[in-house]
Amino acid sequence: MAFSPEYLAELNLLAQFQSTSAQEGIKVHQHSAPEASVKAAERLHQKGLITQKDGGYLTALGSEAVELTQKLQSILASR
């Protein structure tokens, strides 16, 4: 089963968060961000991974998802 474009957009958005600081959030600007990013932020908010529909901060579940996303990136990037 392949990752859908929607899941890839969510993973790409999660990858923008800093896992080392719960005090750093992101803002997805509805008028200037790609539509895929705007929709991904809305879905991540609905799933309880981020605090606002346009970004905000990671929830506890979101922090775990970012950690797993970073691990997956590391595995895929390794030789």
C-alpha positions as CSV (number, residue, x, y, z in Angstrom):
1,M,0.0,0.0,0.0
2,A,1.5,3.3,-1.1
3,F,1.3,6.6,0.9
4,S,-1.4,8.8,-0.5
5,P,-0.6,12.3,-1.5
6,E,-2.5,13.5,1.5
7,Y,-0.4,11.4,3.9
8,L,2.8,12.6,2.2
9,A,1.6,16.2,2.7
10,E,1.0,15.5,6.4
11,L,4.4,13.9,6.8
12,N,6.1,16.8,5.1
13,L,4.3,19.3,7.3
14,L,5.2,17.3,10.4
15,A,8.8,17.3,9.3
16,Q,8.8,21.1,9.6
17,F,8.3,21.0,13.4
18,Q,11.3,21.0,15.7
19,S,11.2,17.9,17.9
20,T,13.6,19.3,20.4
21,S,11.4,22.2,21.5
22,A,7.7,22.2,22.4
23,Q,7.9,26.0,22.4
24,E,8.4,26.2,18.6
25,G,5.3,26.0,16.4
26,I,4.6,26.7,12.8
27,K,2.1,28.8,10.9
28,V,0.6,27.7,7.7
29,H,-0.6,30.9,5.9
30,Q,-3.8,30.1,4.1
31,H,-3.2,32.7,1.4
32,S,0.4,31.9,0.6
33,A,1.0,28.3,1.5
34,P,0.4,25.5,-1.0
35,E,-3.2,24.2,-0.8
36,A,-1.8,20.7,0.1
37,S,-0.1,22.2,3.2
38,V,-3.2,24.1,4.3
39,K,-5.3,21.0,4.0
40,A,-2.6,18.8,5.7
41,A,-2.6,21.2,8.7
42,E,-6.4,21.0,8.9
43,R,-6.3,17.2,8.9
44,L,-3.4,17.1,11.5
45,H,-5.5,19.4,13.7
46,Q,-8.6,17.2,13.3
47,K,-6.4,14.1,14.2
48,G,-5.2,15.9,17.4
49,L,-1.6,16.2,16.3
50,I,-1.4,20.0,16.3
51,T,-3.1,22.7,18.3
52,Q,-4.5,24.9,15.6
53,K,-6.0,24.2,12.2
54,D,-3.3,26.5,10.6
55,G,-0.4,25.0,12.6
56,G,0.3,26.1,16.1
57,Y,2.2,23.7,18.4
58,L,2.5,20.0,18.6
59,T,0.3,18.0,21.0
60,A,1.8,15.1,22.8
61,L,0.6,12.8,20.0
62,G,2.0,15.2,17.5
63,S,5.4,15.1,19.2
64,E,5.4,11.4,19.0
65,A,4.4,11.5,15.3
66,V,7.3,14.0,14.6
67,E,9.7,11.7,16.3
68,L,8.6,8.7,14.2
69,T,8.7,10.8,11.1
70,Q,12.3,11.8,11.8
71,K,13.2,8.1,12.4
72,L,11.6,7.1,9.1
73,Q,13.5,9.9,7.3
74,S,16.7,8.7,8.9
75,I,16.1,5.1,7.9
76,L,15.2,6.0,4.3
77,A,18.2,8.2,4.0
78,S,20.7,5.6,5.2
79,R,22.7,3.5,2.9
